């Protein structure tokens, strides 16, 4: 990615890159979406996008660095 990523650009990434893979490989939505809990990923607009698209994120604290595989 070129430049900074804000919440709107993150949503564009979800639609352009994640959703096609999601639709092809997980039609029953039997997965847990994992991100690293960065501020743009916690933005209200991103949370609404995930909710509207049935993207079920892994719930965890950003402060647990030992468990963050990203």
C-alpha positions as CSV (number, residue, x, y, z in Angstrom):
1,X,0.0,0.0,0.0
2,X,1.2,3.5,-0.8
3,X,0.7,6.3,1.7
4,X,-1.1,6.2,5.0
5,X,-4.1,4.0,5.6
6,X,-7.1,5.5,7.3
7,X,-10.5,3.8,8.1
8,X,-11.9,4.5,4.7
9,X,-8.9,3.0,2.9
10,X,-9.1,0.0,5.2
11,X,-12.7,-0.6,4.2
12,X,-11.7,-0.3,0.6
13,X,-9.1,-3.1,1.2
14,X,-11.8,-5.2,2.8
15,X,-14.1,-4.9,-0.2
16,X,-11.4,-5.2,-2.9
17,X,-9.2,-7.9,-1.4
18,X,-10.9,-9.7,1.5
19,X,-14.5,-10.0,0.3
20,X,-13.6,-11.9,-2.9
21,X,-11.5,-14.4,-1.0
22,X,-14.2,-14.7,1.7
23,X,-17.0,-15.4,-0.9
24,X,-14.9,-17.9,-2.7
25,X,-13.4,-19.9,0.2
26,X,-15.8,-19.4,3.1
27,X,-19.4,-19.2,1.7
28,X,-20.9,-20.4,5.0
29,X,-18.9,-17.6,6.9
30,X,-17.3,-20.3,9.1
31,X,-14.2,-18.3,10.0
32,X,-12.9,-15.7,12.5
33,X,-11.4,-12.6,11.0
34,X,-8.2,-11.6,12.8
35,X,-6.6,-8.2,12.7
36,X,-4.1,-6.5,15.0
37,X,-6.6,-4.2,16.7
38,X,-5.0,-1.0,15.3
39,X,-6.9,2.2,15.8
40,X,-8.2,2.3,12.2
41,X,-9.5,-1.2,12.6
42,X,-11.4,-0.1,15.8
43,X,-13.0,2.9,14.1
44,X,-16.8,3.0,14.2
45,X,-17.1,3.1,10.4
46,X,-15.0,-0.1,10.1
47,X,-16.9,-1.9,12.9
48,X,-20.2,-1.1,11.1
49,X,-18.7,-2.3,7.8
50,X,-17.7,-5.6,9.4
51,X,-21.1,-6.0,11.1
52,X,-23.0,-5.3,7.9
53,X,-20.9,-7.8,5.9
54,X,-21.1,-10.5,8.6
55,X,-17.3,-10.4,9.2
56,X,-16.8,-11.8,12.6
57,X,-13.6,-10.5,14.2
58,X,-11.6,-12.2,16.9
59,X,-12.1,-10.3,20.1
60,X,-9.0,-9.7,22.1
61,X,-6.9,-7.0,23.8
62,X,-4.3,-5.2,21.8
63,X,-2.1,-5.2,25.0
64,X,-1.5,-9.0,24.9
65,X,1.6,-8.9,22.7
66,X,2.6,-12.5,23.3
67,X,-0.6,-13.8,21.7
68,X,-0.5,-11.4,18.7
69,X,0.8,-13.5,15.8
70,X,0.6,-10.6,13.4
